[in-house]
Amino acid sequence: MFFLLFTFNLFVGHAISATEAVVVAADTEHPLVNQHAEYYQQVSLPNIKQISFSTSNSIAPYFFADKAQGVQYDLLVAALGLNHIEIKELVHAPNLRAQRLVNTKIIDCMVNTPDNVEGLFYTQSLIEYQNSVFYLTKNNLQVHNIQDLESISMLGFQNAKQYLGDEFKAIATTSSNYSEISNQKSQVVMLFNGHTQSIVLERRIFEYYRHLLRDKLDTNLAVTELALFAPAERKIACHDEHTAAIVDRAISALKQSYRYQEILDLAEQNSYQPAQHYNQLTR
């Protein structure tokens, strides 16, 4: 009996020691640990059914203040729809007020939030904006880089010099040939009327107004586009970390589906006109 007890205790002792040795020596994580952690982090997010948003005043063709339509609006609705979430409210306001509504937690999230706003949580980019320089091809302007812009008359969108990099800002600040205007439709009118040699405008916004004005101006004139500026990511920021994570997950799901490119393609085919774009999307 003594021999059996001694043997049993010896066996248990070895088993405990072996177990302890494994625990102490396990300095590396199993490769699936991080995957499981990410999975549980996702499924533990709160079950939100509605989210409110703020954004700038009407940014055709991305958002329209008087219509529940627009390229960026359609992308946002499609992304949230994949997670069975609705837009509770969409408030159009000047940029500073749109941001303040989120900072004060009156609204959940802001679309097209400036970078690095303290206290807000960001998603990935929903879409990219491409700001470019446009001029009538017949004028044969010799522009190859940003420095070449100094010698030509140029009309920028409001506060453009704050968004397009230091090199452009230096030229825009000192050049007597540069001015800014808040009405982007007027920029396109002045280009085709010959009142300015060039304009600085976002690509889709330019195409939208070019198509809109086709019955009033000869907008069929050949235009040269110079994409001298890097594409600008358009992110969403929320006052709550979990809400931002939910929106981010929704954007990821949309980008992995066919709907994302479909919405962009339909917008391109219809020159970004909201009525036509909306009709095709809802067939």
Secondary structure, 3 states (H helix, E strand, C coil): CHHHHHHHHHHHHHHHHHHHHHHHHCCCCCCCHHHHHHHHHHHCCCCCCEEEEEECCCECCCEECCECCCHHHHHHHHHHHHCCCEEEEEEECCHHHHHHHHHCCCCCEEECCCCCCCCCEEEEEEEEECEEEEEEHHHCCCCCCHHHHHHCCEEEECCHHHCCCHHHHHHHHHCCCEEEECCHHHHHHHHHCCCCCEEEEEHHHHHHHHHHCCCCCCCCCCEEEECCCCCEEEEEEECCHHHHHHHHHHHHHHHCCHHHHHHHHHHHHCCCCHHHHHHHHCC
